[in-house]
Amino acid sequence: MDKKLLIFLTVFFAFFFIYQKFVLEPAAKKSQPQPTSSASAPNEPAQSAPAPQTTQSAVSLTPPPAEATQIQAANERKIEVDTSLYHAVFTNKGAVLTSFRLKKYTDDFSQPLEMIPQLPPGANGLPLGFDFEDKRINGVADSAIFDVNQDNLKIADSQRDHLQFVYSKDGYTFKKELEFIGGSYLMECKFEAYSNNNALPLRLSWTPGLESLGGYKDTLQVKPSGAVVNLGDKVERIASKSVKEFKKVGATVKWAGVENNYFAGIFIPENQPSDAFVNTPPATEKSDVHNVNLLLQPQASAPMQVRMFIGPKDYVLLQHIGYELEDSVDFGRFAPITKALFFTLKVFYGWVHNWGWAIVILTAVIKVVFTPLTQKSFSSMKKMQVMQPEMKKIQDKYSKMKDDDPRKSNMNMEILALQKRYGVNPLSGCLPMLVQMPVLYAFWALLTNVIELRKAPFMFWLQDLSRPDPYHVVPVAMGGIMLLQQRMTPSTDPMQKNMMYIMPVMFTFISLKLQSGLVLYWLFSNLLAILHQYYFQYTQKVAEAKVANA
C-alpha cells in the first residue's frame, strides 16, 4: 500500500475503534435520581415461531366473564405466565413485571435468557410501573397490593388468555389488563388510573432497561441497554451514557422501547398520540447494570392502550409482526447495503447451514465484486514503486531548502510532472478503497447486530460467532496474514516501513475483543487479498518476461 492509503486507513480505523470503545460503550458513572420525575422510570439462534399477524387498530382486550371474581390479595405474591416462547413472572405489589425469560435463547449458563434486570431486594422500579407527577400517588401505586382475576396461566400456541390487576382504595383506582397471545412475543395491554373517579394523567415506565448481556458486555461493539424511539420519519437511539437528566425524546411516537444489540422491550401506543421520555435509574449495588429508563405518556388523560413486544430483534420476525418494529435492528448508516448483505448471508446460510461458512462465502463474493477496483489499486501501487527512486531524488534535491523558500514550490511541480509521465494519479491508490468503505462498514454493522450470529457455532473452538475468540487464534492469524500482505509491497520509505509493522499489531490487538464472526471476515478477506496480490505479481512478471524476450 502507498503511504497516504496506509495513513488514511490507520486513522480511520483507530478513530472508529476509539470512539466506539471509549465514547459509546464504557460503563457510565452511577446516575443520581432525577428530581423532575419521582419514578426511577426506564431495561441458539433457534427460529422462533412466527407471531400471529395483527392489525394496527385499537386494542380489543378480552373482557373477563361477568361472574369472574377478583382473587383477593392479602399479601404480595407471584403470578406466572407460561407460553412456548417465554416464562413471565408478575407481582401483585404494584402489578409489575419481575421476570421475563426467553425459552429459545439462553444465557452464559445455558438457562433461558432473562430480560428483566434482577435488582437488589427492596429496590424500586420494574417494567409496567405507573409514574405520576405527584410523588404521593407514585408511593401509593408502587406499594399497592392489587387484586388479580386469576392465578398462573399456561397458554398454548394460537390461544389467548389475560390477567386483570385492580387496586381500589382511599379514592384511588388503578387497573392493568394484559392479554397474552400463545406463540407470540406480542401482548395487548390497557392501563387506567383514577383519583376520586377522575382520570389521572399517567406515564407507563420500563425500568430499568434490559438485563446485562453477561459475558457479552466486555465485547467491543456490544452496547449496554439504551432507549430506541420511532419518531415516524426516523429511529432515534439514546445511549445510556448520554442520558443525564429527565428529558423528552419524542412527541407522537410510533413506538418506544429499550434495547441492546440483540433484544428489545417496546411499547406501541394504540388509542392516542403518546410522548416518550427517558431518564437514568438511581444508583444501585448492581453497578454493572447501567441502563436507561423509558416512559410513555399519552397526550390526554384517558385509558392507555398499548401493544407490548418483549423479545429478540429478529428482523424477519419483526417484519411479520408489523408496526415497523424491524427498524429496531441497527443496520448502521448504510442500512440499504447492510440489509442486502444480510439477506444474501441468509441465502448462503440456507445452503451450508453454518453461519461461519456463510460469512466466508459472502466475503469471497464481496472480493470478486470488487476485483476490478482492487486490480486498479494494485496497478497504481506498482507504478508508484517504479517511480519511487526518481521521486526520492526530487525530494532530496529540495530537502535542505527552508519551507518558505520560493524555490521549494518547484518540488511539487516536478513531482506532478513525474506522476504524469508514469500515468499515476495521486488518488488512484486510495479511491478504490474509499469506494469499498460503505460496504465494509455495512458488513461491520451486520456482523455486530444480527441476532442470528448470537451463539452461532462455526467449528472447533469457535462456538459463538458473536463473542471474541476465547483462545485468540483467529485474531493472531489475521494479524500474521496482514503482516505478510504488507511485506509483499516493500518500501524504502522509513514511515511506510514502520506502518508495515504497526498496522498488523494494532489490528490484532483490537481484534482480541471483537466478535469472532467479524474477525473471521477480516481473516479471509486478507487471505483472499494475498492470493489476488500473488496472482497480480505473477501476471506482471510474465508480462515483463514477454517484453524482455521480444
N, C-alpha and C positions, 0 to 999 in steps of 0.2 A: 504494500500500500504506500502511496505517497504521503509526505509529511502532513499536508493540510487535511487529508482524509483521516489520518490517524488522530490528529489533534481534535478534529471535529467529533469523531466517534467517542473518544475518551471523555471529552467534556460533556457530550450529550448523555451518555450512559451514567457517568459519575453524578451529574446533576439529577438525573431521573431517580437513581437509587437513593441518593442522599435525601432528596425531597420526600420520597415515599417512606423511608425508614425513620427519618428524624423529624419530619414535619407532620405527615398524615397519620402515622401508625403508633408512635410511642404512647405508652400509658400516660394519661394526663394526671395532673395533680388532683388530690382529693377535692371534690367540689363542696361548696358550702351551701346550705339550704337557702333558697331564694325567698325573701320576704314578700315578694309580689304574689306568690301563689302558695297556698297553705299545704297543698298536696305535694308529695315527692313524686309528682307525675312524670311519664317516662323520662322493654327488654326487649347395602353395598349397593352402591347406587342401584338398588333394585327399582324397577319402574313401578311407580305407584299406580293404583287403579285410577282411571280417568274419573274426574269429578263429573257428576251429572250436569248437563247443560242447564243453566238457569237464565231466566230473563232478567233484565235490569229494571224491572218495575219495583214498586214499593214492596217491602217485606210483608208477607202474609203469614203470621205465626199461627200454628195450630192451637186453637183455644182449648183450655182444659175442660174436661167434662163438667157439666153443671153440678154433678153430685160429688166431684172430687173435693176433698178437703185438704187443707194445708197440714203437713206434718209439723206439729208444734215443736219448736226448738228451744229447749230449756238451756242447753249448753252448746258450746262450739263443737261441730263435728264435720266430718268429711263426706262429700258426695262424689262418687266416681262415675265416670262415663267411659265406656269401653267400645271402640269400633275396630275395624280391621286395620285402620291406619294409625290410630293414636289411642293413648290412655290418658284421660284428663281427670284432674282432681280439683274440686272446688271446696271452699269452706263456707259455711253459712254465716261466719263472722265477717261482715262486710260484703258477703256474696261475691268473692273474688276468686280468681284462678290461681292455684298454688303450684300446680304441676301440669305439664303437657309433654308427654313422651311420644316421640315418633317411632313407630314399630319397624318401619322399613329402613331406618337409619340408626347407626349405633355410635356410641361414644368410644373413648380410649379403652374402656373396659368391656367392650362388646355388649353393652347394655343399651336398651332403647334410648335414643338421644333426648335429653331434657332440654326444653326450650325456655323454661322459666328460671331465672336466677334463684338459687336456693339461699335466701338471706338468713342472717343470724336470728335466733329466737327473739321475738319482741320487736323486730324491725317492721316499720310500716311501709306500705306501698306495694301493690301487686296488680297485675292486669285486670281490667274491668272495674276498677275502683271509680267512685264518683269524686269529682273535685268541684268544690263551690268556692266562690269568692269569700264567703263568710266562714271563718275558721271554726266557729262553733258548730255549724252544720256539718263541716268536714269531720269533726270529732264524733258527732252522732252517727254519721254514715259509716265511718271506719270501725266503730266499736259495736254497731248494731248486730244483734243476733237475728237473722232472717228466718222466717218460716219457709219451708220448701215443699213443693207439691208431691214429690216422690223421692224414694231413695235411689240407690245406684242403678245405672242404666247400662244395658248391653244392647247395642244396635247393630243389626245385620246390614249388609250392603243393600243400598236402594231403599232401606226403611228409614223412617223418621221418628224421633221422639223428642221430648222437650223437658226443660226444667223451668220452674217459675219460683223465683225468690221474692218474698214480700215482707216488708217491715212496716208496721203502723203503730206508732206510739207517740204520745206527747205532742200531737198535732202534726207530726212528720209522717209521710208515707213514701217509701222507696220501693220500686218494683224493677226487677230484672228478669226478662224472659229470654231463654236461649233455646233455639231449635237446632238439633243435630241431624245431619244427613249421613247415613251409613255409606262408606266408600268415598267420602269427600272430605277435603280439608276445610270446606266452607261451612260456616254456621250463620244462622239468621237470628238477629237479636233485637230486642226492644227494651228501652230504658226510660223510666219515669221517676220524677221526684216532685213532691208536693209539700207545701207548708200551709197548714190550715186550708186545705183544698185549693190553694193557689199554686200553679205550676212554677217550679223553680228553674232558673237558668242553670244548666249543669254542663260540666265537661267530663268526657269519658277518658280515662287515662290508661296508658300502658306503661307500667312502672315495674322494674327499672330496666328497660331494654331486653336483650336476649342473654341467655346463659353464655358464659365464656366458651370458646371453641376448644378449651383444654390444651392439648399438646399442639394444636394448630396456631396458638396465639404468638409463638415465637417465630413463625414462618413469615418471611418477607412477603408483602402483598396481601396478607390476611388482616382484614380490618376489624377493629373492635366494633361492638354494636353501635350503630348510629341510626338517625332518622332518615326516612325516604318519603317524599311527598310528590304526588302527581298534581301539578298545577294546571293541567289542561293542555297548555302549549309546550310544557317541558316537565321533566322529572328532576327534582332538586334533592340532593343528598347532603345531609348535615352530619359531619363527623362529630363524635362526642367531644373531641378536644376543642372544637370551635365554639361550643355552647358554654357561654359564661354566665348567662342570666336568662330569666324567663322572657321569651320573645315569641312573637307571631311569625310564622314562616310561610303561611299560605292562606289566602282567602278563597272561599268557594272551591275547595279542593275536590278532585275526583276520588282520591283515596289518600290515606296517610298511614304510615306504619313505622316499625323498627326493623332493622335488617343487619345481617353481616354478609360475608361473601356468599353463603350458600342457603340461608334460611331467612324467613321473614314472618312478622306478625302484622297484619294490615287491617285497618278499619275502612269500610266502604260505605259512605253515607248514602241513605236511600230516599228518605222522605223530604229532606230540606237541605238547603245550602249549609255547609259547615266550614269552619275555620280550623287551622291546625296551629298548635303551639308546641314549643319544646322548652325544657329546662334540664338541669342536671340533678341526678339523685343526691341525697345527702351522703356524707362520708359514712362508710360502714367498715366493720372489721374486715370484710371480704374485699380488700382493696384491688384484687385482680379483676373484679367485675367493674369496669369503667364503662358506663353506658350513657344513653341519653333518654330522658323521659318524653313521651309523646302524649299530647292531649288533643282530643277532638271536641269542638264546641259548635252546636247548632247555632244559627244566627237568630233563632227565635225560641222562646220558652214553650216547648211542646214535647210530647213523647219523641224520643230519639230512636230511629230505626236504622240499623246498620247491618251490613253483612261483614263477617269477620273471617279472614283467612289466616291460618297458622300452619306453616308447613315449608316444604322445600321450594327453592327458587328454580324449579324445573321449567324451562322455557316452554316446552310443548304442552305440559300440563297446565301452565298458567294461561297459555293461549286458549286452551279448551274451556277453562273456567270463564274467561272474558274479563270485562271491566279494565282492559289494558294492563292487567297485572303482570304480563310478561315484561313490561317496561321496568319492573323492579330488578331484573337481571342487568347488571352493569357491564355493558359491552364496550364501554370506553368512548373516546371521542370519534373514533372511526367505526361507529356501530354498524353501518351497512356492510362494510368489509368484514367486520368481525362475525356478523350473522351468516354471511356467505361461507366463511371458513368453518363456522360451527356446523352448518348443515352438511357441508362437504365432509367434515370429520365424522359426522354421524353415519354418512353413507359408507365410508371406509370401515367404520366400526361394525356395520352390518355385514361386511364381507369377512372380516378377520376375527370379530368378537373379542377384541383386545384393544383397549384404548391406547396402550403404549405403541403397538404396531400401527394403529390408525394414525397416531402422531407422526411416526416415521414415514408412512406413505404420503401424508399430506405435506411433510417437509420436502420430500422428493418432488412432489408435484409443483410446489412453490418454486423450487430451484429450477425446474425445467422451464416454467413460465418466464422466469427472469434470466434465462440463459443468454439471450441476445444482449441484455444490458450488462451482464457480468462479463461477457466476451469483450464488449466495448471498453469496460473498465480495465480489463487485463491488457488490452492493446495500448491504452493510454499509459498505463504504468510501464509497459515495455519501452515505449518511446521516451518516457521520462528517464528511464535508466540509461538509455543510449546517449541522451543529450546531457546527462548529469555531469560528466567531466568538463564539457565545454561551459556549462553554467557555472561550475565551481571556479573556472579560470576567470570568468567575468566578475564573479563576486570577490575573488581575491584581488583583482585589479583595482577595485574601488574600496577595499576593506580598510585602508589606512586613512581614507578621507573622512572628515567630520560630517555629521548628518546635515549641517547647514551649508555645506559646500555645494554651490550650484552645479558643479560637475557631476555630483553623485546621482542626479536625476538621469544622467545618461545611462546608468547601470540598468534601470528599468527598461529603457528604450532598447538596449542591446539584448536583454533577456526576452522581451516581446518579439524582437526580430528573430532570435534563435528559435523560439517556440513556433513562430510562423513558418520558419524554414523546415522544421521537423513535422509540421502539421499537428501540433499539440495545442489543445485548448486547456487553459489552467483549471477550468471547472469540469473537464470531461471525466476526470477520475472520481470526483465527488458526486456528480449529477446522477449516475445510475444508482448509487446508494441512497441519495435523497428521494428518488422516485420510489424506492422499495420501503422507505421508512414507515409510511402509513400501514402497509401490510404487516411489517414486523411488529409495529405497535398493536395492531389489531390481533395478531396471533398471541401477543403477550397478554392482552386483556382477556382473550378467550381462555387460555390455559389457566388463568388465575381466578376465574369467576364462575365457570360452569360446574354445576354440582355433579355432572356425570363423572368427573375425574376424582371426586372425593371418595377415598378408599378404593379406588380402581387399581387393581394389580397390573404389573407389567410382566416381569419374570424374575426368577431367583429372589434376591433380597428386596427388590422394589415392589412392595405390596400396597403402596398408596401413592399414586402419582400427584396428589395434591399436597404432599409433605416432602421435606427435604430427604435426600438420600441418607439413610442412617449411618452408612459407612463412608460417605464422601467419595465413592469410587467414580461415579459419573461426573461430578464437578472436576475432579483431578484429571480424569481422562479428557474432558472438554478443554481444560487449560493446556494439557500437553499437546493436543491436536492443534489448538490455536497457536501455540508457540512454534510448532512445526510449520504451520501455514505462514507465519511471519518470517521464518528463516528461509522460506522459498523465494522471498523477494529481498535479497540482501541489499544493504545500503551503506555508503561510505559516510553519510551524514551522522555525526555523533548523536544528535537529538533523535533521529529515527532509530538508531541502534538501541538507545535507552528505551524508547517507546516499545520496541520489539519485545523487550523483556517485561516491561511494566504492565502492559495491557493484559497478557495472559494471567499474570499473578493477580491483578486487580479483579478480573472477571472470575477467576477461580475462587477467590475469597468471597466475592459477592454471591456466587452460586451455592456456597455451602448451606445457605438458609433459604434458598429459593425452592419452589415446588419442583420435584424431580421430573415431572412432566415437561416443564419449561426448559430445564437443563438438558433433558433428553432431546428436545428440539434443537437447542444450540449445538449439542454434541454432533448430531447427524447433519446439521446444516454446515458446520465447519468441515466435517469429514467429506461431504459432497463437494464443498468448495475446493478442498485439496485435490480431489480426483479431477475436478474440472481444470484446476490450475496445472496439474501434471499433464493433462491432455493438451492444454493450450501450449505449454512449453515444448511438448513433443512435436506438435504440428509446426511450431516456429523453427525448431531445429531441422525438421525435414525440409521446410521451405528454404531455409538458409543453405542447406546442403545442395539443393537443386540449383540455387543461384550460383554457388561456388563451382559446381560441375558444368555449368552452362558454358 
